Amino acid sequence: MALDQIQYKAVRHFNGPAMILAGPGSGKTTVITHRVFSLINDRKVPDDEILVITFTKMAAVEMKERYLKMANLRFTPVDFGTFHAVFFMILRDACGFKATDIVKVKDQWDFVKTQFSMYGVDVRDENGVISDIISEIARVKSLPDEKIQEYCPVSCERRLFVSIFREYEHWLETSHMVDFEDMMKKTYCLLRNTPDILNKWQNRYRYVLIDEFQDASPIQFEIVKMLVMPHQNIFIVGDDDQSIYGFRGAAPGVMQEFKKSFPDCAVYTLNINYRSTGSVVKAATRLINNNRDRFYKDLKAYNDMGEDVVKLLFESTEEEVKYISDLVSDKKPTAVLTRTNSGAVELRRYLLKHGISFKKSECKNDGENIFSHWIAQDITAYFNLARGERARRDLLRIINKPSRYISRQYFMEKDVDFDLVLLRMKQGNQDRLIKNMNSLMNDLRCISSMPPYAAINYIRKKVGYDAYIYSYCRKEEINSELFMSILDILQDSSRNFSTLEQWINMVSDGTISDDTRYPLKYSEKSLPDNCTSDSVSNVNICTMHSSKGLEYERVIIIDANEGITPYNKAVSKEEIEEERRLFYVAMTRAKKNLIICSVKRRNNKMLLPSRFVKEI
């Protein structure tokens, strides 16, 4: 690809700090790879003095491969890596740090789950809460020490969060483990307090290039400043309008801070969008101009031709999904983007029902599928107990679903002994509880002899789980339709299995798609004709977050409604602006066609179109 005038100037920048404001589709990766090539071939900079930092392993690999292809090389001493990799490299060299010292995400999840059990926490959307708590722990650890005490958690009650946070830190310390935030802090302290080590790394990398700089946290920026301070040959590429990871500690203001820290930096604005048509660029610009604290960019489309952005308002979700289903039947490459991972449940079910293929591969890291929902975990707990397992966590999940009026105090041990529980109840003259406990034990014996489909039906009807769900929804003043739909999907998923164990193993292995009754990873033959995990399908369903960095011929944004986008938890000016940036990212994934859909009613609840639709 030939460089345009601004791209060429940015690539040819030599010494001193530079900030490249790169709008969507403006060729930021092209600029970085060409600059690396120019530094080595035109400026004669040694390869091993160049460091390129990205935010994901995939981005680092892709950028390295593009550079090797452009330079016609099979190997390069240039370091392409993530912040994580850089910190690990520094700590390994200075402190003998090992990969086994880093805590795994799975272990973090297991720890928080254990804390829930210890504190007797009974939450419905357990996985969602755990994810929020882990994100908040990371956010708190990224804060300056003086602000940690002022932090107000949103994932759970403050007292619980503080307790879990303290226990988490104690667990890491006693296990001699660190998480990513610890790695950052250790690296920061090491470089700040050890001049010899800092000098070593300052001399090693004389030219530092950073991609997606708007996603950097304050402490990451502080580390970078130390590394580049003597020579100040730092070259950052980013777009503050695409800063959408505030929940991970990223701060859109980091681009502004860069300008303050390096007031003499050269600024190059890549203002030509080579991806989208003029109508998409103009609509997205009208939207993002409603945000205030940002670098102004006069973006223009390289291709000013194209169809107008389409805005549609449907009476209901059912009408919306039927329209989309009819539209994507033309086989045109399409992405359907949602605010949350659960936002397209109705659409996926409709596509499956009508034999229309789709894939959702980009969603794999973006949230939990339906088999991670608390309802699915309840059913799994019933199955585990029916199979003879006696884990306390399983029994506590379902003991009062439906209500049996049985207190947790009867289950003190890690592995529950039913005879001991009955003895305790007898000693307390709790005849009613004994009757309820015996009824549960009898239900478990019945379930144990059933195939999964019949067992789930028994739990729903005979045990009374459906009635429990209806009661729960009335109490919480929420519509029961979605929960009943989840139960239907769970039951459908079990049709082809003969034993409880088979179904449990498949669910725990993550081998079920959240809308289909078939396993996705056993074999190609096991894939349903209308759902694929590879690139065969022309329809891709994913969230707005997971769409970042991707592009599609046609983009359909669904459920552009208040309470969905912007998300109902977004209240402050900063939160609304991040939601607007997220919508901007979603819009700018479209190359040719952009369709934005809103609904008047969802699950019998009246909705208003998103304010973002009005701003376009």
C-alpha positions as CSV (number, residue, x, y, z in Angstrom):
1,M,0.0,0.0,0.0
2,A,1.3,3.4,-1.0
3,L,1.5,5.9,1.9
4,D,-0.5,9.1,1.8
5,Q,1.2,12.4,2.6
6,I,0.5,12.4,6.4
7,Q,1.4,8.7,6.7
8,Y,4.7,9.3,4.9
9,K,5.5,12.2,7.3
10,A,4.8,10.1,10.3
11,V,6.9,7.2,9.0
12,R,9.8,9.5,8.3
13,H,9.8,11.0,11.7
14,F,13.2,10.2,13.2
15,N,14.2,11.4,16.7
16,G,12.1,12.8,19.5
17,P,8.6,12.0,20.7
18,A,5.7,11.7,18.2
19,M,2.0,11.2,18.7
20,I,0.0,9.8,15.8
21,L,-3.7,10.3,16.1
22,A,-5.1,7.5,14.0
23,G,-8.8,7.5,13.2
24,P,-10.7,4.3,12.3
25,G,-9.4,2.6,9.2
26,S,-6.6,5.1,8.7
27,G,-3.8,2.6,8.4
28,K,-2.1,2.8,11.8
29,T,-0.6,-0.7,11.5
30,T,0.8,0.3,8.1
31,V,2.4,3.3,9.7
32,I,4.0,1.4,12.5
33,T,5.4,-1.4,10.2
34,H,6.7,1.1,7.7
35,R,8.3,3.2,10.4
36,V,10.2,0.1,11.7
37,F,11.4,-0.5,8.2
38,S,12.4,3.1,7.7
39,L,14.3,3.3,11.0
40,I,16.4,0.2,10.0
41,N,16.9,0.7,6.3
42,D,16.9,4.5,6.0
43,R,18.1,5.7,9.4
44,K,20.4,2.6,10.0
45,V,19.1,2.0,13.5
46,P,20.2,-1.4,14.8
47,D,17.3,-3.9,14.7
48,D,17.7,-4.9,18.4
49,E,17.3,-1.3,19.6
50,I,13.7,-1.2,18.5
51,L,10.8,-2.2,20.7
52,V,7.2,-2.4,19.4
53,I,4.5,-2.7,22.1
54,T,0.9,-3.9,21.4
55,F,-1.9,-4.8,23.7
56,T,-2.6,-8.4,22.6
57,K,-0.4,-11.3,21.5
58,M,-2.5,-11.6,18.3
59,A,-1.8,-8.0,17.4
60,A,2.0,-8.4,18.1
61,V,2.1,-11.5,15.9
62,E,0.2,-9.9,13.1
63,M,2.3,-6.8,13.2
64,K,5.5,-8.8,13.2
65,E,4.3,-10.9,10.3
66,R,3.4,-7.9,8.3
67,Y,6.8,-6.4,8.9
68,L,8.6,-9.6,7.9
69,K,6.6,-9.8,4.7
70,M,7.3,-6.1,3.8
71,A,11.0,-6.5,4.6
72,N,11.2,-9.9,2.9
73,L,12.7,-11.4,6.0
74,R,12.1,-14.7,7.8
75,F,13.5,-13.4,11.2
76,T,14.1,-10.1,12.8
77,P,15.8,-9.0,16.1
78,V,13.1,-6.3,16.5
79,D,11.1,-7.0,19.6
80,F,7.3,-7.1,19.0
81,G,5.4,-7.9,22.3
82,T,2.8,-6.9,24.8
83,F,3.1,-4.8,27.9
84,H,2.8,-8.1,29.8
85,A,5.7,-9.6,27.9
86,V,7.9,-6.5,28.4
87,F,7.3,-6.5,32.2
88,F,8.0,-10.2,32.4
89,M,11.2,-9.8,30.4
90,I,12.4,-7.1,32.8
91,L,11.5,-9.0,35.9
92,R,12.9,-12.3,34.7
93,D,16.3,-10.6,33.9
94,A,16.5,-8.7,37.2
95,C,14.8,-11.1,39.7
96,G,14.8,-14.5,38.1
97,F,11.0,-14.2,37.5
98,K,9.3,-17.4,36.1
99,A,6.1,-17.9,34.2
100,T,4.9,-20.2,37.0
101,D,4.9,-17.1,39.3
102,I,2.0,-15.6,37.4
103,V,-1.5,-16.4,38.6
104,K,-3.8,-17.9,36.0
105,V,-7.2,-16.4,35.3
106,K,-8.9,-19.7,36.1
107,D,-7.3,-19.6,39.6
108,Q,-8.6,-16.1,40.1
109,W,-12.1,-17.2,39.3
110,D,-11.9,-20.3,41.6
111,F,-10.6,-18.1,44.4
112,V,-13.5,-15.6,44.2
113,K,-16.0,-18.5,44.0
114,T,-14.5,-19.9,47.1
115,Q,-14.9,-16.6,48.8
116,F,-18.5,-16.5,47.9
117,S,-19.0,-19.9,49.6
118,M,-17.0,-18.8,52.7
119,Y,-19.0,-15.6,53.1
120,G,-22.3,-17.3,52.3
121,V,-22.9,-15.1,49.3
122,D,-25.9,-16.2,47.2
123,V,-25.9,-14.4,43.9
124,R,-27.9,-15.2,40.8
125,D,-25.6,-14.2,38.0
126,E,-22.6,-15.6,39.7
127,N,-20.3,-15.6,36.7
128,G,-21.1,-12.0,35.9
129,V,-20.4,-10.9,39.5
130,I,-17.1,-12.8,39.6
131,S,-16.0,-11.2,36.3
132,D,-16.9,-7.7,37.7
133,I,-15.1,-8.3,41.0
134,I,-11.9,-9.5,39.2
135,S,-12.0,-6.5,36.9
136,E,-12.5,-4.2,39.9
137,I,-9.6,-5.8,41.8
138,A,-7.4,-5.0,38.8
139,R,-8.8,-1.5,38.6
140,V,-8.1,-0.8,42.3
141,K,-4.6,-2.2,42.2
142,S,-3.9,0.2,39.3
143,L,-4.9,3.2,41.3
144,P,-2.4,5.3,43.3
145,D,-2.2,4.2,47.0
146,E,-4.0,7.4,48.2
147,K,-7.1,6.7,46.0
148,I,-7.5,3.0,47.0
149,Q,-9.2,3.9,50.3
150,E,-11.7,6.1,48.4
151,Y,-12.7,3.5,45.9
152,C,-16.4,2.6,45.8
153,P,-17.0,-0.8,44.2
154,V,-20.0,-1.4,41.9
155,S,-19.7,-5.2,41.6
156,C,-20.9,-5.9,45.1
157,E,-21.4,-4.3,48.6
158,R,-18.3,-2.4,49.8
159,R,-17.7,-4.5,52.9
160,L,-17.7,-7.8,50.9
161,F,-15.4,-6.3,48.2
162,V,-12.9,-5.1,50.8
163,S,-12.9,-8.5,52.4
164,I,-12.4,-10.4,49.1
165,F,-9.7,-7.9,48.0
166,R,-7.7,-8.4,51.3
167,E,-8.1,-12.2,51.1
168,Y,-7.0,-12.1,47.5
169,E,-3.9,-10.1,48.2
170,H,-3.1,-12.5,51.2
171,W,-3.6,-15.5,48.9
172,L,-1.2,-14.2,46.3
173,E,1.4,-13.4,49.0
174,T,1.2,-16.7,50.7
175,S,1.2,-18.6,47.3
176,H,4.2,-16.5,46.1
177,M,2.2,-15.5,43.0
178,V,1.6,-12.3,41.2
179,D,-1.1,-11.0,38.9
180,F,-0.6,-8.6,36.0
181,E,-1.1,-5.5,38.1
182,D,1.6,-6.8,40.5
183,M,3.9,-7.3,37.6
184,M,3.3,-3.7,36.6
185,K,3.9,-2.3,40.1
186,K,7.0,-4.5,40.6
187,T,8.4,-3.3,37.2
188,Y,7.6,0.3,38.1
189,C,9.3,0.1,41.5
190,L,12.3,-1.8,40.2
191,L,13.0,0.8,37.5
192,R,12.3,3.7,39.8
193,N,14.4,2.5,42.7
194,T,17.3,0.7,40.8
195,P,19.2,3.2,38.6
196,D,21.5,0.5,37.2
197,I,18.6,-1.7,36.0
198,L,16.8,1.3,34.6
199,N,19.9,2.5,32.7
200,K,20.4,-1.0,31.2
201,W,16.9,-1.1,29.7
202,Q,17.1,2.6,28.6
203,N,20.2,1.7,26.6
204,R,18.8,-1.5,25.2
205,Y,15.8,0.1,23.5
206,R,16.5,3.5,21.9
207,Y,13.3,3.5,19.8
208,V,9.9,2.5,21.4
209,L,6.7,2.3,19.3
210,I,3.4,1.7,21.0
211,D,0.2,0.7,19.3
212,E,-3.4,1.4,20.6
213,F,-1.9,3.8,23.2
214,Q,-5.3,5.1,24.2
215,D,-5.7,1.7,26.0
216,A,-2.7,2.3,28.3
217,S,-3.2,2.7,32.0
218,P,-1.5,5.5,34.0
219,I,1.1,3.2,35.5
220,Q,2.0,1.7,32.1
221,F,2.6,5.2,30.8
222,E,4.8,6.0,33.8
223,I,7.0,2.9,33.1
224,V,7.2,3.9,29.4
225,K,8.3,7.4,30.4
226,M,11.1,6.0,32.5
227,L,12.3,3.7,29.7
228,V,12.4,6.5,27.0
229,M,13.5,9.5,29.1
230,P,17.1,9.8,28.0
231,H,16.5,9.8,24.3
232,Q,12.7,10.4,24.2
233,N,12.4,8.4,21.0
234,I,8.8,7.3,21.7
235,F,6.3,6.9,18.9
236,I,2.7,6.4,20.0
237,V,-0.2,5.5,17.8
238,G,-3.8,5.7,19.1
239,D,-7.2,7.2,19.0
240,D,-8.8,8.6,22.1
241,D,-12.2,8.2,20.4
242,Q,-11.7,4.4,20.5
243,S,-10.8,4.1,24.2
244,I,-13.4,1.5,25.4
245,Y,-11.6,-0.4,28.1
246,G,-12.1,1.8,31.2
247,F,-13.1,-1.3,33.1
248,R,-9.6,-2.6,32.6
249,G,-7.9,0.6,33.9
250,A,-7.4,2.3,30.6
251,A,-7.9,6.1,30.6
252,P,-8.7,8.0,27.5
253,G,-7.0,11.0,29.0
254,V,-3.7,9.2,28.7
255,M,-3.4,10.7,25.2
256,Q,-3.8,14.2,26.7
257,E,-1.2,13.3,29.4
258,F,1.2,12.3,26.7
259,K,1.0,15.8,25.2
260,K,1.6,17.3,28.6
261,S,4.6,15.0,29.3
262,F,6.1,15.6,25.9
263,P,5.0,19.2,25.0
264,D,7.4,19.3,22.1
265,C,6.1,16.1,20.5
266,A,5.3,16.0,16.8
267,V,1.6,15.4,16.2
268,Y,0.4,13.6,13.0
269,T,-3.3,13.2,12.4
270,L,-4.2,10.3,10.1
271,N,-7.5,11.7,9.0
272,I,-8.3,9.6,5.9
273,N,-10.5,6.5,6.5
274,Y,-9.7,3.8,3.9
275,R,-12.2,1.4,5.3
276,S,-15.7,3.0,5.4
277,T,-17.8,4.9,3.0
278,G,-18.4,8.7,3.4
279,S,-21.9,8.1,4.8
280,V,-20.5,5.9,7.6
281,V,-17.7,8.3,8.4
282,K,-19.9,11.3,8.5
283,A,-22.5,9.6,10.7
284,A,-19.8,8.3,13.1
285,T,-18.2,11.8,13.3
286,R,-21.5,13.4,14.2
287,L,-21.8,11.0,17.0
288,I,-18.4,11.2,18.5
289,N,-18.3,15.0,18.3
290,N,-20.8,15.0,21.2
291,N,-17.8,13.9,23.4
292,R,-15.9,16.9,24.8
293,D,-12.4,16.1,26.2
294,R,-10.9,14.7,23.0
295,F,-8.5,15.5,20.2
296,Y,-10.5,17.0,17.3
297,K,-10.0,15.0,14.0
298,D,-11.4,16.1,10.7
299,L,-11.9,12.6,9.3
300,K,-12.7,12.0,5.7
301,A,-13.5,8.9,3.7
302,Y,-11.2,7.8,0.9
303,N,-14.3,6.5,-0.8
304,D,-17.0,9.1,-0.5
305,M,-19.5,7.0,-2.4
306,G,-21.9,4.5,-0.8
307,E,-25.3,3.9,0.7
308,D,-26.8,6.0,3.5
309,V,-26.7,4.8,7.0
310,V,-30.0,3.0,7.7
311,K,-31.8,3.6,11.0
312,L,-34.8,1.2,11.8
313,L,-37.3,1.1,14.6
314,F,-39.1,-2.2,15.2
315,E,-42.2,-2.9,17.2
316,S,-40.6,-5.8,19.0
317,T,-37.5,-8.0,19.2
318,E,-39.3,-10.7,17.2
319,E,-39.9,-8.3,14.3
320,E,-36.2,-7.2,14.5
321,V,-34.7,-10.7,14.3
322,K,-37.1,-11.7,11.5
323,Y,-35.9,-8.6,9.5
324,I,-32.2,-9.5,10.1
325,S,-32.8,-13.1,9.3
326,D,-34.3,-12.2,5.9
327,L,-31.5,-9.7,5.2
328,V,-28.6,-12.0,5.9
329,S,-30.0,-14.7,3.7
330,D,-28.4,-12.8,0.8
331,K,-25.0,-14.3,1.9
332,K,-23.4,-10.9,2.1
333,P,-20.6,-10.8,4.7
334,T,-22.2,-9.4,7.7
335,A,-21.5,-8.6,11.4
336,V,-24.3,-8.3,13.9
337,L,-23.0,-6.3,16.9
338,T,-24.5,-6.4,20.3
339,R,-23.8,-4.4,23.5
340,T,-23.6,-7.5,25.7
341,N,-22.9,-11.2,24.9
342,S,-26.5,-12.1,25.8
343,G,-27.9,-9.5,23.6
344,A,-28.4,-11.7,20.6
345,V,-29.9,-14.8,22.2
346,E,-33.2,-14.3,20.4
347,L,-31.5,-13.7,17.1
348,R,-29.3,-16.8,17.3
349,R,-32.2,-19.0,18.2
350,Y,-34.2,-17.7,15.2
351,L,-31.3,-18.2,12.8
352,L,-30.8,-21.8,14.1
353,K,-34.5,-22.5,13.7
354,H,-34.5,-21.3,10.1
355,G,-31.3,-23.0,9.1
356,I,-29.2,-19.8,8.6
357,S,-25.5,-20.3,9.4
358,F,-23.6,-17.9,11.6
359,K,-20.4,-17.9,13.6
360,K,-19.5,-16.2,16.9
361,S,-15.8,-17.0,17.1
362,E,-14.9,-13.4,18.1
363,C,-17.1,-13.7,21.1
364,K,-15.1,-16.4,22.9
365,N,-13.3,-14.0,25.2
366,D,-16.0,-11.5,25.6
367,G,-18.3,-13.2,28.1
368,E,-19.9,-16.3,29.2
369,N,-22.2,-18.5,27.1
370,I,-25.6,-19.6,28.3
371,F,-24.1,-22.7,29.9
372,S,-22.3,-20.5,32.3
373,H,-25.5,-18.9,33.5
374,W,-26.5,-19.4,37.1
375,I,-29.5,-21.4,36.0
376,A,-27.3,-23.9,34.1
377,Q,-25.1,-24.1,37.2
378,D,-28.2,-24.9,39.3
379,I,-29.1,-27.8,37.0
380,T,-25.5,-29.1,37.0
381,A,-25.5,-29.0,40.8
382,Y,-28.7,-31.1,40.9
383,F,-27.0,-33.6,38.5
384,N,-23.8,-33.7,40.5
385,L,-25.7,-34.5,43.7
386,A,-27.9,-37.1,41.9
387,R,-24.7,-38.8,40.8
388,G,-23.6,-39.2,44.4
389,E,-21.3,-36.2,44.7
390,R,-21.6,-34.3,48.0
391,A,-19.8,-31.0,47.5
392,R,-21.1,-28.4,49.9
393,R,-21.1,-25.7,47.1
394,D,-23.4,-27.8,45.0
395,L,-25.9,-28.4,47.8
396,L,-25.9,-24.7,48.9
397,R,-26.7,-23.7,45.3
398,I,-29.9,-25.7,45.2
399,I,-31.0,-26.4,48.7
400,N,-33.6,-23.6,48.6
401,K,-34.3,-23.7,44.9
402,P,-37.3,-24.2,45.4
403,S,-37.4,-23.1,49.0
404,R,-37.1,-25.9,51.5
405,Y,-36.5,-23.5,54.5
406,I,-33.2,-25.2,55.2
407,S,-30.4,-23.1,56.7
408,R,-26.8,-23.3,55.7
409,Q,-25.9,-24.1,59.3
410,Y,-26.7,-27.8,58.7
411,F,-24.0,-28.1,56.1
412,M,-20.7,-27.3,57.9
413,E,-18.4,-29.7,56.2
414,K,-16.8,-29.4,52.7
415,D,-18.3,-32.7,51.7
416,V,-21.9,-33.1,53.0
417,D,-23.0,-36.2,54.9
418,F,-26.8,-36.5,54.5
419,D,-27.2,-38.8,57.5
420,L,-25.3,-36.3,59.7
421,V,-27.5,-33.5,58.4
422,L,-30.7,-35.5,59.3
423,L,-29.2,-36.2,62.7
424,R,-28.6,-32.5,63.4
425,M,-32.2,-31.7,62.3
426,K,-33.5,-34.5,64.6
427,Q,-31.6,-33.1,67.5
428,G,-33.2,-29.8,66.9
429,N,-36.7,-31.3,66.6
430,Q,-37.0,-29.9,63.1
431,D,-39.6,-32.4,61.7
432,R,-40.5,-30.1,58.8
433,L,-36.9,-29.8,57.7
434,I,-36.4,-33.5,58.0
435,K,-39.4,-34.1,55.7
436,N,-38.1,-31.5,53.2
437,M,-34.6,-33.1,53.3
438,N,-36.0,-36.6,52.8
439,S,-38.0,-35.3,49.9
440,L,-34.9,-33.8,48.3
441,M,-33.0,-37.0,48.8
442,N,-35.8,-39.0,47.1
443,D,-35.8,-36.5,44.2
444,L,-32.0,-37.0,43.8
445,R,-32.5,-40.8,43.7
446,C,-35.1,-40.5,41.0
447,I,-33.0,-38.1,38.9
448,S,-30.0,-40.4,39.2
449,S,-31.7,-43.1,37.1
450,M,-32.9,-40.8,34.3
451,P,-31.3,-39.6,31.1
452,P,-30.5,-35.8,31.1
453,Y,-33.6,-34.7,29.1
454,A,-36.0,-36.4,31.5
455,A,-34.0,-35.4,34.5
456,I,-34.2,-31.7,33.6
457,N,-37.9,-32.0,33.0
458,Y,-38.3,-33.7,36.4
459,I,-36.3,-30.9,38.1
460,R,-38.5,-28.3,36.4
461,K,-41.9,-29.8,36.9
462,K,-41.8,-32.3,39.8
463,V,-39.1,-30.7,42.0
464,G,-40.6,-27.2,41.2
465,Y,-37.7,-25.3,39.7
466,D,-40.0,-23.6,37.1
467,A,-42.2,-22.4,39.9
468,Y,-39.1,-21.1,41.7
469,I,-38.0,-19.1,38.7
470,Y,-41.5,-17.6,38.3
471,S,-41.5,-16.6,42.0
472,Y,-38.0,-15.2,41.7
473,C,-38.9,-13.1,38.7
474,R,-42.0,-11.7,40.4
475,K,-40.0,-10.8,43.5
476,E,-37.3,-9.1,41.4
477,E,-39.9,-7.5,39.1
478,I,-38.3,-8.9,35.9
479,N,-39.7,-10.7,33.0
480,S,-39.5,-14.5,33.2
481,E,-39.4,-15.1,29.5
482,L,-35.7,-15.1,29.1
483,F,-35.1,-17.4,32.0
484,M,-37.7,-19.9,30.7
485,S,-36.0,-19.7,27.3
486,I,-32.7,-20.6,29.0
487,L,-34.3,-23.6,30.6
488,D,-35.7,-24.7,27.3
489,I,-32.3,-24.4,25.6
490,L,-30.7,-26.4,28.5
491,Q,-33.3,-29.1,28.1
492,D,-32.9,-29.2,24.3
493,S,-29.1,-29.5,24.7
494,S,-29.5,-32.8,26.6
495,R,-31.6,-34.7,24.1
496,N,-28.7,-36.7,22.5
497,F,-27.1,-37.8,25.8
498,S,-27.9,-41.0,27.7
499,T,-26.2,-40.2,31.0
500,L,-26.0,-37.2,33.4
501,E,-22.2,-37.5,33.4
502,Q,-22.0,-37.1,29.6
503,W,-23.9,-33.9,29.6
504,I,-22.0,-32.5,32.6
505,N,-18.6,-33.3,31.1
506,M,-19.6,-31.6,27.8
507,V,-20.8,-28.5,29.5
508,S,-17.8,-28.2,31.8
509,D,-15.5,-28.6,28.9
510,G,-17.0,-25.7,27.2
511,T,-18.0,-27.7,24.2
512,I,-21.5,-26.4,23.8
513,S,-22.6,-23.4,21.9
514,D,-24.9,-21.2,23.9
515,D,-27.8,-21.6,21.5
516,T,-27.5,-25.1,20.2
517,R,-28.0,-28.6,21.5
518,Y,-24.9,-30.0,19.8
519,P,-21.3,-30.0,20.9
520,L,-19.1,-27.7,18.9
521,K,-15.6,-29.2,19.3
522,Y,-15.9,-32.9,19.2
523,S,-15.8,-33.3,15.4
524,E,-16.8,-31.7,12.2
525,K,-19.7,-34.2,12.0
526,S,-21.0,-33.0,15.3
527,L,-21.4,-29.4,14.1
528,P,-25.0,-28.5,13.3
529,D,-25.4,-27.4,9.7
530,N,-26.4,-23.9,10.7
531,C,-23.8,-23.1,13.3
532,T,-20.1,-22.9,12.7
533,S,-16.9,-22.2,14.6
534,D,-14.8,-21.3,11.6
535,S,-14.9,-18.9,8.8
536,V,-17.5,-20.7,6.6
537,S,-20.4,-18.6,7.5
538,N,-21.0,-15.1,6.2
539,V,-22.7,-14.0,9.4
540,N,-20.7,-13.1,12.4
541,I,-22.4,-12.3,15.7
542,C,-20.2,-10.6,18.3
543,T,-20.2,-7.8,20.9
544,M,-19.1,-4.3,20.3
545,H,-16.1,-4.7,22.5
546,S,-14.9,-7.9,20.6
547,S,-15.4,-6.2,17.2
548,K,-12.6,-3.7,17.8
549,G,-9.8,-4.0,15.3
550,L,-12.1,-5.9,12.8
551,E,-14.0,-4.8,9.8
552,Y,-17.0,-6.1,7.8
553,E,-18.7,-5.4,4.5
554,R,-22.0,-4.9,6.3
555,V,-22.6,-4.1,10.0
556,I,-25.9,-4.4,11.8
557,I,-26.1,-2.9,15.3
558,I,-29.1,-4.4,17.2
559,D,-31.1,-3.2,20.1
560,A,-29.8,0.4,20.0
561,N,-32.0,1.4,23.0
562,E,-31.7,3.3,26.2
563,G,-30.6,0.9,29.0
564,I,-28.8,-1.3,26.5
565,T,-26.6,1.2,24.8
566,P,-25.8,3.3,26.7
567,Y,-25.7,0.5,29.3
568,N,-28.1,1.1,32.2
569,K,-25.1,1.0,34.7
570,A,-23.5,4.0,32.9
571,V,-24.5,7.1,34.8
572,S,-21.7,9.6,35.0
573,K,-20.6,11.9,32.2
574,E,-17.4,9.8,31.9
575,E,-19.3,6.5,31.7
576,I,-21.7,7.9,29.0
577,E,-18.8,9.1,26.9
578,E,-17.2,5.7,27.1
579,E,-20.5,4.2,25.9
580,R,-20.6,6.6,23.1
581,R,-17.0,5.7,22.1
582,L,-18.0,2.0,22.1
583,F,-20.9,2.8,19.8
584,Y,-18.5,4.8,17.6
585,V,-16.2,1.8,17.4
586,A,-19.2,-0.4,16.4
587,M,-20.2,2.0,13.7
588,T,-16.8,2.3,12.2
589,R,-16.4,-1.5,11.7
590,A,-18.7,-1.1,8.6
591,K,-17.0,-0.9,5.2
592,K,-20.0,-0.4,2.9
593,N,-23.3,-0.8,4.8
594,L,-24.4,0.2,8.3
595,I,-27.8,-0.6,9.7
596,I,-28.8,0.5,13.2
597,C,-31.8,-1.2,14.8
598,S,-33.9,-0.2,17.7
599,V,-37.0,-1.8,19.2
600,K,-40.1,-0.4,20.9
601,R,-40.6,-3.4,23.1
602,R,-38.4,-6.2,24.5
603,N,-39.7,-8.9,26.8
604,N,-42.9,-7.0,27.2
605,K,-41.0,-3.9,28.4
606,M,-41.3,-0.6,26.6
607,L,-38.0,0.9,25.4
608,L,-36.8,4.2,24.0
609,P,-34.3,4.4,21.1
610,S,-30.8,5.1,22.2
611,R,-29.8,8.8,22.4
612,F,-26.8,7.8,20.2
613,V,-29.3,7.1,17.3
614,K,-30.6,10.7,17.6
615,E,-27.0,12.1,17.6
616,I,-26.1,10.4,14.3
